[in-house]
């Protein structure tokens, strides 16, 4: 597990992030950092958003 500290410092999750913001954050996070996997809830949301 590697943490990309710099990315985290520059990409803080907004306090009142809505679903889409959280999804976007996790997608970007996954591309840039591997400190933790995408939560299942978020994966579900991604599937839902893509299924539109
Ligand atoms: Zn991370």
mmCIF file of the protein (N, C-alpha, C, O) and its ligand, coordinates in Angstrom:
data_MODEL
# 
_entry.id   MODEL 
# 
loop_
_entity.id 
_entity.type 
_entity.pdbx_number_of_molecules 
1 polymer     1 
2 non-polymer 1 
# 
_entity_poly.entity_id                      1 
_entity_poly.type                           'polypeptide(L)' 
_entity_poly.nstd_linkage                   no 
_entity_poly.nstd_monomer                   no 
_entity_poly.pdbx_seq_one_letter_code       
;(UNK)(UNK)(UNK)(UNK)(UNK)(UNK)(UNK)(UNK)(UNK)(UNK)(UNK)(UNK)(UNK)(UNK)(UNK)(UNK)
(UNK)(UNK)(UNK)(UNK)(UNK)(UNK)(UNK)(UNK)(UNK)(UNK)(UNK)(UNK)(UNK)(UNK)(UNK)(UNK)
(UNK)(UNK)(UNK)(UNK)(UNK)(UNK)(UNK)(UNK)(UNK)(UNK)(UNK)(UNK)(UNK)(UNK)(UNK)(UNK)
(UNK)(UNK)(UNK)(UNK)
;
_entity_poly.pdbx_seq_one_letter_code_can   XXXXXXXXXXXXXXXXXXXXXXXXXXXXXXXXXXXXXXXXXXXXXXXXXXXX 
_entity_poly.pdbx_strand_id                 A 
# 
loop_
_entity_poly_seq.entity_id 
_entity_poly_seq.num 
_entity_poly_seq.mon_id 
_entity_poly_seq.hetero 
1 1  UNK n 
1 2  UNK n 
1 3  UNK n 
1 4  UNK n 
1 5  UNK n 
1 6  UNK n 
1 7  UNK n 
1 8  UNK n 
1 9  UNK n 
1 10 UNK n 
1 11 UNK n 
1 12 UNK n 
1 13 UNK n 
1 14 UNK n 
1 15 UNK n 
1 16 UNK n 
1 17 UNK n 
1 18 UNK n 
1 19 UNK n 
1 20 UNK n 
1 21 UNK n 
1 22 UNK n 
1 23 UNK n 
1 24 UNK n 
1 25 UNK n 
1 26 UNK n 
1 27 UNK n 
1 28 UNK n 
1 29 UNK n 
1 30 UNK n 
1 31 UNK n 
1 32 UNK n 
1 33 UNK n 
1 34 UNK n 
1 35 UNK n 
1 36 UNK n 
1 37 UNK n 
1 38 UNK n 
1 39 UNK n 
1 40 UNK n 
1 41 UNK n 
1 42 UNK n 
1 43 UNK n 
1 44 UNK n 
1 45 UNK n 
1 46 UNK n 
1 47 UNK n 
1 48 UNK n 
1 49 UNK n 
1 50 UNK n 
1 51 UNK n 
1 52 UNK n 
# 
loop_
_struct_asym.id 
_struct_asym.entity_id 
A 1 
B 2 
# 
loop_
_chem_comp.id 
_chem_comp.type 
_chem_comp.mon_nstd_flag 
UNK 'L-peptide linking' . 
ZN  non-polymer         . 
# 
_pdbx_entity_nonpoly.entity_id   2 
_pdbx_entity_nonpoly.name        ? 
_pdbx_entity_nonpoly.comp_id     ZN 
# 
_pdbx_nonpoly_scheme.asym_id         B 
_pdbx_nonpoly_scheme.entity_id       2 
_pdbx_nonpoly_scheme.mon_id          ZN 
_pdbx_nonpoly_scheme.ndb_seq_num     1 
_pdbx_nonpoly_scheme.pdb_seq_num     101 
_pdbx_nonpoly_scheme.auth_seq_num    101 
_pdbx_nonpoly_scheme.pdb_mon_id      ZN 
_pdbx_nonpoly_scheme.auth_mon_id     ZN 
_pdbx_nonpoly_scheme.pdb_strand_id   A 
_pdbx_nonpoly_scheme.pdb_ins_code    . 
# 
loop_
_atom_site.group_PDB 
_atom_site.id 
_atom_site.type_symbol 
_atom_site.label_atom_id 
_atom_site.label_alt_id 
_atom_site.label_comp_id 
_atom_site.label_asym_id 
_atom_site.label_entity_id 
_atom_site.label_seq_id 
_atom_site.pdbx_PDB_ins_code 
_atom_site.Cartn_x 
_atom_site.Cartn_y 
_atom_site.Cartn_z 
_atom_site.occupancy 
_atom_site.B_iso_or_equiv 
_atom_site.pdbx_formal_charge 
_atom_site.auth_seq_id 
_atom_site.auth_comp_id 
_atom_site.auth_asym_id 
_atom_site.auth_atom_id 
_atom_site.pdbx_PDB_model_num 
ATOM   1   N  N  . UNK A 1 1  ? 0.851   -1.204 0.000   1.00 0.00 ? 1   UNK A N  1 
ATOM   2   C  CA . UNK A 1 1  ? 0.000   0.000  0.000   1.00 0.00 ? 1   UNK A CA 1 
ATOM   3   C  C  . UNK A 1 1  ? 0.881   1.246  0.000   1.00 0.00 ? 1   UNK A C  1 
ATOM   4   O  O  . UNK A 1 1  ? 1.670   1.483  0.915   1.00 0.00 ? 1   UNK A O  1 
ATOM   5   N  N  . UNK A 1 2  ? 0.717   2.013  -1.039  1.00 0.00 ? 2   UNK A N  1 
ATOM   6   C  CA . UNK A 1 2  ? 1.506   3.240  -1.153  1.00 0.00 ? 2   UNK A CA 1 
ATOM   7   C  C  . UNK A 1 2  ? 0.575   4.424  -1.020  1.00 0.00 ? 2   UNK A C  1 
ATOM   8   O  O  . UNK A 1 2  ? -0.507  4.442  -1.608  1.00 0.00 ? 2   UNK A O  1 
ATOM   9   N  N  . UNK A 1 3  ? 0.987   5.406  -0.254  1.00 0.00 ? 3   UNK A N  1 
ATOM   10  C  CA . UNK A 1 3  ? 0.166   6.628  -0.168  1.00 0.00 ? 3   UNK A CA 1 
ATOM   11  C  C  . UNK A 1 3  ? 0.861   7.760  -0.909  1.00 0.00 ? 3   UNK A C  1 
ATOM   12  O  O  . UNK A 1 3  ? 2.052   8.014  -0.730  1.00 0.00 ? 3   UNK A O  1 
ATOM   13  N  N  . UNK A 1 4  ? 0.095   8.418  -1.729  1.00 0.00 ? 4   UNK A N  1 
ATOM   14  C  CA . UNK A 1 4  ? 0.592   9.567  -2.470  1.00 0.00 ? 4   UNK A CA 1 
ATOM   15  C  C  . UNK A 1 4  ? 0.208   10.817 -1.668  1.00 0.00 ? 4   UNK A C  1 
ATOM   16  O  O  . UNK A 1 4  ? -0.840  11.428 -1.874  1.00 0.00 ? 4   UNK A O  1 
ATOM   17  N  N  . UNK A 1 5  ? 1.108   11.160 -0.748  1.00 0.00 ? 5   UNK A N  1 
ATOM   18  C  CA . UNK A 1 5  ? 0.813   12.249 0.190   1.00 0.00 ? 5   UNK A CA 1 
ATOM   19  C  C  . UNK A 1 5  ? 0.534   13.554 -0.528  1.00 0.00 ? 5   UNK A C  1 
ATOM   20  O  O  . UNK A 1 5  ? -0.371  14.311 -0.177  1.00 0.00 ? 5   UNK A O  1 
ATOM   21  N  N  . UNK A 1 6  ? 1.340   13.786 -1.540  1.00 0.00 ? 6   UNK A N  1 
ATOM   22  C  CA . UNK A 1 6  ? 1.214   15.054 -2.266  1.00 0.00 ? 6   UNK A CA 1 
ATOM   23  C  C  . UNK A 1 6  ? -0.182  15.178 -2.892  1.00 0.00 ? 6   UNK A C  1 
ATOM   24  O  O  . UNK A 1 6  ? -0.819  16.231 -2.846  1.00 0.00 ? 6   UNK A O  1 
ATOM   25  N  N  . UNK A 1 7  ? -0.629  14.062 -3.476  1.00 0.00 ? 7   UNK A N  1 
ATOM   26  C  CA . UNK A 1 7  ? -1.960  14.087 -4.102  1.00 0.00 ? 7   UNK A CA 1 
ATOM   27  C  C  . UNK A 1 7  ? -3.023  14.362 -3.045  1.00 0.00 ? 7   UNK A C  1 
ATOM   28  O  O  . UNK A 1 7  ? -3.943  15.149 -3.265  1.00 0.00 ? 7   UNK A O  1 
ATOM   29  N  N  . UNK A 1 8  ? -2.888  13.713 -1.911  1.00 0.00 ? 8   UNK A N  1 
ATOM   30  C  CA . UNK A 1 8  ? -3.875  13.901 -0.850  1.00 0.00 ? 8   UNK A CA 1 
ATOM   31  C  C  . UNK A 1 8  ? -3.898  15.340 -0.361  1.00 0.00 ? 8   UNK A C  1 
ATOM   32  O  O  . UNK A 1 8  ? -4.964  15.888 -0.079  1.00 0.00 ? 8   UNK A O  1 
ATOM   33  N  N  . UNK A 1 9  ? -2.736  15.944 -0.263  1.00 0.00 ? 9   UNK A N  1 
ATOM   34  C  CA . UNK A 1 9  ? -2.682  17.333 0.204   1.00 0.00 ? 9   UNK A CA 1 
ATOM   35  C  C  . UNK A 1 9  ? -3.383  18.257 -0.775  1.00 0.00 ? 9   UNK A C  1 
ATOM   36  O  O  . UNK A 1 9  ? -3.993  19.252 -0.384  1.00 0.00 ? 9   UNK A O  1 
ATOM   37  N  N  . UNK A 1 10 ? -3.288  17.914 -2.061  1.00 0.00 ? 10  UNK A N  1 
ATOM   38  C  CA . UNK A 1 10 ? -3.877  18.777 -3.087  1.00 0.00 ? 10  UNK A CA 1 
ATOM   39  C  C  . UNK A 1 10 ? -5.308  18.400 -3.448  1.00 0.00 ? 10  UNK A C  1 
ATOM   40  O  O  . UNK A 1 10 ? -5.981  19.124 -4.182  1.00 0.00 ? 10  UNK A O  1 
ATOM   41  N  N  . UNK A 1 11 ? -5.762  17.287 -2.941  1.00 0.00 ? 11  UNK A N  1 
ATOM   42  C  CA . UNK A 1 11 ? -7.110  16.821 -3.282  1.00 0.00 ? 11  UNK A CA 1 
ATOM   43  C  C  . UNK A 1 11 ? -7.846  16.385 -2.023  1.00 0.00 ? 11  UNK A C  1 
ATOM   44  O  O  . UNK A 1 11 ? -8.013  15.197 -1.750  1.00 0.00 ? 11  UNK A O  1 
ATOM   45  N  N  . UNK A 1 12 ? -8.272  17.373 -1.281  1.00 0.00 ? 12  UNK A N  1 
ATOM   46  C  CA . UNK A 1 12 ? -9.026  17.054 -0.074  1.00 0.00 ? 12  UNK A CA 1 
ATOM   47  C  C  . UNK A 1 12 ? -10.480 16.809 -0.455  1.00 0.00 ? 12  UNK A C  1 
ATOM   48  O  O  . UNK A 1 12 ? -11.048 17.519 -1.285  1.00 0.00 ? 12  UNK A O  1 
ATOM   49  N  N  . UNK A 1 13 ? -11.061 15.809 0.155   1.00 0.00 ? 13  UNK A N  1 
ATOM   50  C  CA . UNK A 1 13 ? -12.482 15.560 -0.065  1.00 0.00 ? 13  UNK A CA 1 
ATOM   51  C  C  . UNK A 1 13 ? -13.287 16.729 0.496   1.00 0.00 ? 13  UNK A C  1 
ATOM   52  O  O  . UNK A 1 13 ? -13.115 17.081 1.663   1.00 0.00 ? 13  UNK A O  1 
ATOM   53  N  N  . UNK A 1 14 ? -14.169 17.345 -0.315  1.00 0.00 ? 14  UNK A N  1 
ATOM   54  C  CA . UNK A 1 14 ? -14.962 18.455 0.215   1.00 0.00 ? 14  UNK A CA 1 
ATOM   55  C  C  . UNK A 1 14 ? -15.818 17.989 1.391   1.00 0.00 ? 14  UNK A C  1 
ATOM   56  O  O  . UNK A 1 14 ? -16.284 16.850 1.429   1.00 0.00 ? 14  UNK A O  1 
ATOM   57  N  N  . UNK A 1 15 ? -16.012 18.891 2.342   1.00 0.00 ? 15  UNK A N  1 
ATOM   58  C  CA . UNK A 1 15 ? -16.763 18.521 3.556   1.00 0.00 ? 15  UNK A CA 1 
ATOM   59  C  C  . UNK A 1 15 ? -18.176 18.058 3.236   1.00 0.00 ? 15  UNK A C  1 
ATOM   60  O  O  . UNK A 1 15 ? -18.656 17.064 3.782   1.00 0.00 ? 15  UNK A O  1 
ATOM   61  N  N  . UNK A 1 16 ? -18.831 18.785 2.351   1.00 0.00 ? 16  UNK A N  1 
ATOM   62  C  CA . UNK A 1 16 ? -20.215 18.429 2.031   1.00 0.00 ? 16  UNK A CA 1 
ATOM   63  C  C  . UNK A 1 16 ? -20.315 17.814 0.643   1.00 0.00 ? 16  UNK A C  1 
ATOM   64  O  O  . UNK A 1 16 ? -21.222 18.127 -0.129  1.00 0.00 ? 16  UNK A O  1 
ATOM   65  N  N  . UNK A 1 17 ? -19.376 16.942 0.344   1.00 0.00 ? 17  UNK A N  1 
ATOM   66  C  CA . UNK A 1 17 ? -19.344 16.337 -0.991  1.00 0.00 ? 17  UNK A CA 1 
ATOM   67  C  C  . UNK A 1 17 ? -20.629 15.568 -1.257  1.00 0.00 ? 17  UNK A C  1 
ATOM   68  O  O  . UNK A 1 17 ? -21.097 14.802 -0.415  1.00 0.00 ? 17  UNK A O  1 
ATOM   69  N  N  . UNK A 1 18 ? -21.190 15.784 -2.440  1.00 0.00 ? 18  UNK A N  1 
ATOM   70  C  CA . UNK A 1 18 ? -22.348 14.990 -2.817  1.00 0.00 ? 18  UNK A CA 1 
ATOM   71  C  C  . UNK A 1 18 ? -21.880 13.693 -3.474  1.00 0.00 ? 18  UNK A C  1 
ATOM   72  O  O  . UNK A 1 18 ? -20.682 13.440 -3.599  1.00 0.00 ? 18  UNK A O  1 
ATOM   73  N  N  . UNK A 1 19 ? -22.840 12.887 -3.886  1.00 0.00 ? 19  UNK A N  1 
ATOM   74  C  CA . UNK A 1 19 ? -22.477 11.578 -4.423  1.00 0.00 ? 19  UNK A CA 1 
ATOM   75  C  C  . UNK A 1 19 ? -21.522 11.684 -5.594  1.00 0.00 ? 19  UNK A C  1 
ATOM   76  O  O  . UNK A 1 19 ? -20.520 10.971 -5.661  1.00 0.00 ? 19  UNK A O  1 
ATOM   77  N  N  . UNK A 1 20 ? -21.840 12.584 -6.521  1.00 0.00 ? 20  UNK A N  1 
ATOM   78  C  CA . UNK A 1 20 ? -20.989 12.686 -7.716  1.00 0.00 ? 20  UNK A CA 1 
ATOM   79  C  C  . UNK A 1 20 ? -19.591 13.169 -7.383  1.00 0.00 ? 20  UNK A C  1 
ATOM   80  O  O  . UNK A 1 20 ? -18.610 12.722 -7.978  1.00 0.00 ? 20  UNK A O  1 
ATOM   81  N  N  . UNK A 1 21 ? -19.506 14.086 -6.426  1.00 0.00 ? 21  UNK A N  1 
ATOM   82  C  CA . UNK A 1 21 ? -18.180 14.581 -6.025  1.00 0.00 ? 21  UNK A CA 1 
ATOM   83  C  C  . UNK A 1 21 ? -17.366 13.463 -5.377  1.00 0.00 ? 21  UNK A C  1 
ATOM   84  O  O  . UNK A 1 21 ? -16.164 13.335 -5.607  1.00 0.00 ? 21  UNK A O  1 
ATOM   85  N  N  . UNK A 1 22 ? -18.041 12.669 -4.572  1.00 0.00 ? 22  UNK A N  1 
ATOM   86  C  CA . UNK A 1 22 ? -17.332 11.561 -3.930  1.00 0.00 ? 22  UNK A CA 1 
ATOM   87  C  C  . UNK A 1 22 ? -16.875 10.537 -4.958  1.00 0.00 ? 22  UNK A C  1 
ATOM   88  O  O  . UNK A 1 22 ? -15.757 10.027 -4.887  1.00 0.00 ? 22  UNK A O  1 
ATOM   89  N  N  . UNK A 1 23 ? -17.754 10.240 -5.917  1.00 0.00 ? 23  UNK A N  1 
ATOM   90  C  CA . UNK A 1 23 ? -17.384 9.298  -6.980  1.00 0.00 ? 23  UNK A CA 1 
ATOM   91  C  C  . UNK A 1 23 ? -16.169 9.818  -7.729  1.00 0.00 ? 23  UNK A C  1 
ATOM   92  O  O  . UNK A 1 23 ? -15.201 9.089  -7.943  1.00 0.00 ? 23  UNK A O  1 
ATOM   93  N  N  . UNK A 1 24 ? -16.224 11.086 -8.128  1.00 0.00 ? 24  UNK A N  1 
ATOM   94  C  CA . UNK A 1 24 ? -15.102 11.690 -8.868  1.00 0.00 ? 24  UNK A CA 1 
ATOM   95  C  C  . UNK A 1 24 ? -13.822 11.626 -8.047  1.00 0.00 ? 24  UNK A C  1 
ATOM   96  O  O  . UNK A 1 24 ? -12.751 11.289 -8.552  1.00 0.00 ? 24  UNK A O  1 
ATOM   97  N  N  . UNK A 1 25 ? -13.964 11.960 -6.765  1.00 0.00 ? 25  UNK A N  1 
ATOM   98  C  CA . UNK A 1 25 ? -12.785 11.957 -5.900  1.00 0.00 ? 25  UNK A CA 1 
ATOM   99  C  C  . UNK A 1 25 ? -12.169 10.565 -5.865  1.00 0.00 ? 25  UNK A C  1 
ATOM   100 O  O  . UNK A 1 25 ? -10.953 10.417 -5.989  1.00 0.00 ? 25  UNK A O  1 
ATOM   101 N  N  . UNK A 1 26 ? -12.988 9.571  -5.699  1.00 0.00 ? 26  UNK A N  1 
ATOM   102 C  CA . UNK A 1 26 ? -12.463 8.210  -5.589  1.00 0.00 ? 26  UNK A CA 1 
ATOM   103 C  C  . UNK A 1 26 ? -11.855 7.722  -6.895  1.00 0.00 ? 26  UNK A C  1 
ATOM   104 O  O  . UNK A 1 26 ? -10.866 6.989  -6.884  1.00 0.00 ? 26  UNK A O  1 
ATOM   105 N  N  . UNK A 1 27 ? -12.438 8.125  -8.020  1.00 0.00 ? 27  UNK A N  1 
ATOM   106 C  CA . UNK A 1 27 ? -11.863 7.729  -9.305  1.00 0.00 ? 27  UNK A CA 1 
ATOM   107 C  C  . UNK A 1 27 ? -10.479 8.353  -9.448  1.00 0.00 ? 27  UNK A C  1 
ATOM   108 O  O  . UNK A 1 27 ? -9.513  7.677  -9.803  1.00 0.00 ? 27  UNK A O  1 
ATOM   109 N  N  . UNK A 1 28 ? -10.397 9.648  -9.167  1.00 0.00 ? 28  UNK A N  1 
ATOM   110 C  CA . UNK A 1 28 ? -9.099  10.321 -9.245  1.00 0.00 ? 28  UNK A CA 1 
ATOM   111 C  C  . UNK A 1 28 ? -8.120  9.728  -8.235  1.00 0.00 ? 28  UNK A C  1 
ATOM   112 O  O  . UNK A 1 28 ? -6.939  9.534  -8.524  1.00 0.00 ? 28  UNK A O  1 
ATOM   113 N  N  . UNK A 1 29 ? -8.638  9.449  -7.055  1.00 0.00 ? 29  UNK A N  1 
ATOM   114 C  CA . UNK A 1 29 ? -7.795  8.880  -6.017  1.00 0.00 ? 29  UNK A CA 1 
ATOM   115 C  C  . UNK A 1 29 ? -7.217  7.542  -6.466  1.00 0.00 ? 29  UNK A C  1 
ATOM   116 O  O  . UNK A 1 29 ? -6.031  7.267  -6.291  1.00 0.00 ? 29  UNK A O  1 
ATOM   117 N  N  . UNK A 1 30 ? -8.074  6.732  -7.040  1.00 0.00 ? 30  UNK A N  1 
ATOM   118 C  CA . UNK A 1 30 ? -7.648  5.407  -7.482  1.00 0.00 ? 30  UNK A CA 1 
ATOM   119 C  C  . UNK A 1 30 ? -6.550  5.511  -8.543  1.00 0.00 ? 30  UNK A C  1 
ATOM   120 O  O  . UNK A 1 30 ? -5.632  4.691  -8.577  1.00 0.00 ? 30  UNK A O  1 
ATOM   121 N  N  . UNK A 1 31 ? -6.652  6.519  -9.401  1.00 0.00 ? 31  UNK A N  1 
ATOM   122 C  CA . UNK A 1 31 ? -5.652  6.701  -10.458 1.00 0.00 ? 31  UNK A CA 1 
ATOM   123 C  C  . UNK A 1 31 ? -4.307  7.148  -9.891  1.00 0.00 ? 31  UNK A C  1 
ATOM   124 O  O  . UNK A 1 31 ? -3.251  6.821  -10.432 1.00 0.00 ? 31  UNK A O  1 
ATOM   125 N  N  . UNK A 1 32 ? -4.362  7.894  -8.801  1.00 0.00 ? 32  UNK A N  1 
ATOM   126 C  CA . UNK A 1 32 ? -3.147  8.549  -8.314  1.00 0.00 ? 32  UNK A CA 1 
ATOM   127 C  C  . UNK A 1 32 ? -2.568  7.974  -7.044  1.00 0.00 ? 32  UNK A C  1 
ATOM   128 O  O  . UNK A 1 32 ? -1.433  8.288  -6.683  1.00 0.00 ? 32  UNK A O  1 
ATOM   129 N  N  . UNK A 1 33 ? -3.307  7.156  -6.374  1.00 0.00 ? 33  UNK A N  1 
ATOM   130 C  CA . UNK A 1 33 ? -2.878  6.700  -5.065  1.00 0.00 ? 33  UNK A CA 1 
ATOM   131 C  C  . UNK A 1 33 ? -3.498  5.341  -4.782  1.00 0.00 ? 33  UNK A C  1 
ATOM   132 O  O  . UNK A 1 33 ? -4.600  5.041  -5.241  1.00 0.00 ? 33  UNK A O  1 
ATOM   133 N  N  . UNK A 1 34 ? -2.787  4.533  -4.029  1.00 0.00 ? 34  UNK A N  1 
ATOM   134 C  CA . UNK A 1 34 ? -3.340  3.213  -3.725  1.00 0.00 ? 34  UNK A CA 1 
ATOM   135 C  C  . UNK A 1 34 ? -3.324  2.936  -2.234  1.00 0.00 ? 34  UNK A C  1 
ATOM   136 O  O  . UNK A 1 34 ? -3.091  1.806  -1.803  1.00 0.00 ? 34  UNK A O  1 
ATOM   137 N  N  . UNK A 1 35 ? -3.576  3.982  -1.444  1.00 0.00 ? 35  UNK A N  1 
ATOM   138 C  CA . UNK A 1 35 ? -3.563  3.791  0.005   1.00 0.00 ? 35  UNK A CA 1 
ATOM   139 C  C  . UNK A 1 35 ? -4.786  3.008  0.468   1.00 0.00 ? 35  UNK A C  1 
ATOM   140 O  O  . UNK A 1 35 ? -4.755  2.366  1.517   1.00 0.00 ? 35  UNK A O  1 
ATOM   141 N  N  . UNK A 1 36 ? -5.868  3.060  -0.318  1.00 0.00 ? 36  UNK A N  1 
ATOM   142 C  CA . UNK A 1 36 ? -7.033  2.245  0.039   1.00 0.00 ? 36  UNK A CA 1 
ATOM   143 C  C  . UNK A 1 36 ? -7.864  1.992  -1.209  1.00 0.00 ? 36  UNK A C  1 
ATOM   144 O  O  . UNK A 1 36 ? -7.835  2.784  -2.151  1.00 0.00 ? 36  UNK A O  1 
ATOM   145 N  N  . UNK A 1 37 ? -8.604  0.892  -1.217  1.00 0.00 ? 37  UNK A N  1 
ATOM   146 C  CA . UNK A 1 37 ? -9.411  0.589  -2.401  1.00 0.00 ? 37  UNK A CA 1 
ATOM   147 C  C  . UNK A 1 37 ? -10.666 1.461  -2.454  1.00 0.00 ? 37  UNK A C  1 
ATOM   148 O  O  . UNK A 1 37 ? -11.025 2.115  -1.475  1.00 0.00 ? 37  UNK A O  1 
ATOM   149 N  N  . UNK A 1 38 ? -11.315 1.459  -3.597  1.00 0.00 ? 38  UNK A N  1 
ATOM   150 C  CA . UNK A 1 38 ? -12.581 2.184  -3.728  1.00 0.00 ? 38  UNK A CA 1 
ATOM   151 C  C  . UNK A 1 38 ? -13.641 1.440  -2.911  1.00 0.00 ? 38  UNK A C  1 
ATOM   152 O  O  . UNK A 1 38 ? -13.829 0.237  -3.094  1.00 0.00 ? 38  UNK A O  1 
ATOM   153 N  N  . UNK A 1 39 ? -14.325 2.139  -2.020  1.00 0.00 ? 39  UNK A N  1 
ATOM   154 C  CA . UNK A 1 39 ? -15.337 1.453  -1.214  1.00 0.00 ? 39  UNK A CA 1 
ATOM   155 C  C  . UNK A 1 39 ? -16.449 0.874  -2.098  1.00 0.00 ? 39  UNK A C  1 
ATOM   156 O  O  . UNK A 1 39 ? -16.755 1.402  -3.167  1.00 0.00 ? 39  UNK A O  1 
ATOM   157 N  N  . UNK A 1 40 ? -17.033 -0.210 -1.628  1.00 0.00 ? 40  UNK A N  1 
ATOM   158 C  CA . UNK A 1 40 ? -18.064 -0.886 -2.406  1.00 0.00 ? 40  UNK A CA 1 
ATOM   159 C  C  . UNK A 1 40 ? -19.227 0.046  -2.725  1.00 0.00 ? 40  UNK A C  1 
ATOM   160 O  O  . UNK A 1 40 ? -19.783 0.007  -3.823  1.00 0.00 ? 40  UNK A O  1 
ATOM   161 N  N  . UNK A 1 41 ? -19.590 0.880  -1.762  1.00 0.00 ? 41  UNK A N  1 
ATOM   162 C  CA . UNK A 1 41 ? -20.682 1.842  -1.954  1.00 0.00 ? 41  UNK A CA 1 
ATOM   163 C  C  . UNK A 1 41 ? -20.394 2.754  -3.143  1.00 0.00 ? 41  UNK A C  1 
ATOM   164 O  O  . UNK A 1 41 ? -21.282 3.055  -3.941  1.00 0.00 ? 41  UNK A O  1 
ATOM   165 N  N  . UNK A 1 42 ? -19.160 3.181  -3.246  1.00 0.00 ? 42  UNK A N  1 
ATOM   166 C  CA . UNK A 1 42 ? -18.766 4.080  -4.328  1.00 0.00 ? 42  UNK A CA 1 
ATOM   167 C  C  . UNK A 1 42 ? -18.781 3.332  -5.657  1.00 0.00 ? 42  UNK A C  1 
ATOM   168 O  O  . UNK A 1 42 ? -19.197 3.876  -6.680  1.00 0.00 ? 42  UNK A O  1 
ATOM   169 N  N  . UNK A 1 43 ? -18.323 2.080  -5.634  1.00 0.00 ? 43  UNK A N  1 
ATOM   170 C  CA . UNK A 1 43 ? -18.357 1.282  -6.860  1.00 0.00 ? 43  UNK A CA 1 
ATOM   171 C  C  . UNK A 1 43 ? -19.790 1.135  -7.356  1.00 0.00 ? 43  UNK A C  1 
ATOM   172 O  O  . UNK A 1 43 ? -20.059 1.200  -8.556  1.00 0.00 ? 43  UNK A O  1 
ATOM   173 N  N  . UNK A 1 44 ? -20.703 0.936  -6.408  1.00 0.00 ? 44  UNK A N  1 
ATOM   174 C  CA . UNK A 1 44 ? -22.124 0.840  -6.770  1.00 0.00 ? 44  UNK A CA 1 
ATOM   175 C  C  . UNK A 1 44 ? -22.600 2.130  -7.421  1.00 0.00 ? 44  UNK A C  1 
ATOM   176 O  O  . UNK A 1 44 ? -23.311 2.111  -8.425  1.00 0.00 ? 44  UNK A O  1 
ATOM   177 N  N  . UNK A 1 45 ? -22.197 3.242  -6.835  1.00 0.00 ? 45  UNK A N  1 
ATOM   178 C  CA . UNK A 1 45 ? -22.595 4.546  -7.375  1.00 0.00 ? 45  UNK A CA 1 
ATOM   179 C  C  . UNK A 1 45 ? -22.031 4.748  -8.781  1.00 0.00 ? 45  UNK A C  1 
ATOM   180 O  O  . UNK A 1 45 ? -22.712 5.273  -9.662  1.00 0.00 ? 45  UNK A O  1 
ATOM   181 N  N  . UNK A 1 46 ? -20.793 4.329  -8.980  1.00 0.00 ? 46  UNK A N  1 
ATOM   182 C  CA . UNK A 1 46 ? -20.169 4.473  -10.298 1.00 0.00 ? 46  UNK A CA 1 
ATOM   183 C  C  . UNK A 1 46 ? -20.973 3.678  -11.330 1.00 0.00 ? 46  UNK A C  1 
ATOM   184 O  O  . UNK A 1 46 ? -21.249 4.155  -12.430 1.00 0.00 ? 46  UNK A O  1 
ATOM   185 N  N  . UNK A 1 47 ? -21.335 2.468  -10.947 1.00 0.00 ? 47  UNK A N  1 
ATOM   186 C  CA . UNK A 1 47 ? -22.139 1.631  -11.847 1.00 0.00 ? 47  UNK A CA 1 
ATOM   187 C  C  . UNK A 1 47 ? -23.454 2.314  -12.155 1.00 0.00 ? 47  UNK A C  1 
ATOM   188 O  O  . UNK A 1 47 ? -23.895 2.346  -13.304 1.00 0.00 ? 47  UNK A O  1 
ATOM   189 N  N  . UNK A 1 48 ? -24.085 2.866  -11.116 1.00 0.00 ? 48  UNK A N  1 
ATOM   190 C  CA . UNK A 1 48 ? -25.362 3.561  -11.321 1.00 0.00 ? 48  UNK A CA 1 
ATOM   191 C  C  . UNK A 1 48 ? -25.210 4.749  -12.247 1.00 0.00 ? 48  UNK A C  1 
ATOM   192 O  O  . UNK A 1 48 ? -26.022 4.955  -13.149 1.00 0.00 ? 48  UNK A O  1 
ATOM   193 N  N  . UNK A 1 49 ? -24.157 5.533  -12.019 1.00 0.00 ? 49  UNK A N  1 
ATOM   194 C  CA . UNK A 1 49 ? -23.962 6.742  -12.817 1.00 0.00 ? 49  UNK A CA 1 
ATOM   195 C  C  . UNK A 1 49 ? -23.651 6.386  -14.271 1.00 0.00 ? 49  UNK A C  1 
ATOM   196 O  O  . UNK A 1 49 ? -24.069 7.086  -15.193 1.00 0.00 ? 49  UNK A O  1 
ATOM   197 N  N  . UNK A 1 50 ? -22.913 5.290  -14.464 1.00 0.00 ? 50  UNK A N  1 
ATOM   198 C  CA . UNK A 1 50 ? -22.571 4.879  -15.819 1.00 0.00 ? 50  UNK A CA 1 
ATOM   199 C  C  . UNK A 1 50 ? -23.750 4.252  -16.527 1.00 0.00 ? 50  UNK A C  1 
ATOM   200 O  O  . UNK A 1 50 ? -23.802 4.205  -17.756 1.00 0.00 ? 50  UNK A O  1 
ATOM   201 N  N  . UNK A 1 51 ? -24.690 3.773  -15.745 1.00 0.00 ? 51  UNK A N  1 
ATOM   202 C  CA . UNK A 1 51 ? -25.822 3.093  -16.346 1.00 0.00 ? 51  UNK A CA 1 
ATOM   203 C  C  . UNK A 1 51 ? -26.905 4.028  -16.841 1.00 0.00 ? 51  UNK A C  1 
ATOM   204 O  O  . UNK A 1 51 ? -27.913 3.587  -17.394 1.00 0.00 ? 51  UNK A O  1 
ATOM   205 N  N  . UNK A 1 52 ? -26.697 5.330  -16.641 1.00 0.00 ? 52  UNK A N  1 
ATOM   206 C  CA . UNK A 1 52 ? -27.699 6.315  -17.046 1.00 0.00 ? 52  UNK A CA 1 
ATOM   207 C  C  . UNK A 1 52 ? -27.983 6.298  -18.541 1.00 0.00 ? 52  UNK A C  1 
ATOM   208 O  O  . UNK A 1 52 ? -28.807 7.076  -19.021 1.00 0.00 ? 52  UNK A O  1 
HETATM 209 ZN ZN . ZN  B 2 .  ? -4.796  7.703  -0.959  1.00 0.00 ? 101 ZN  A ZN 1 
# 
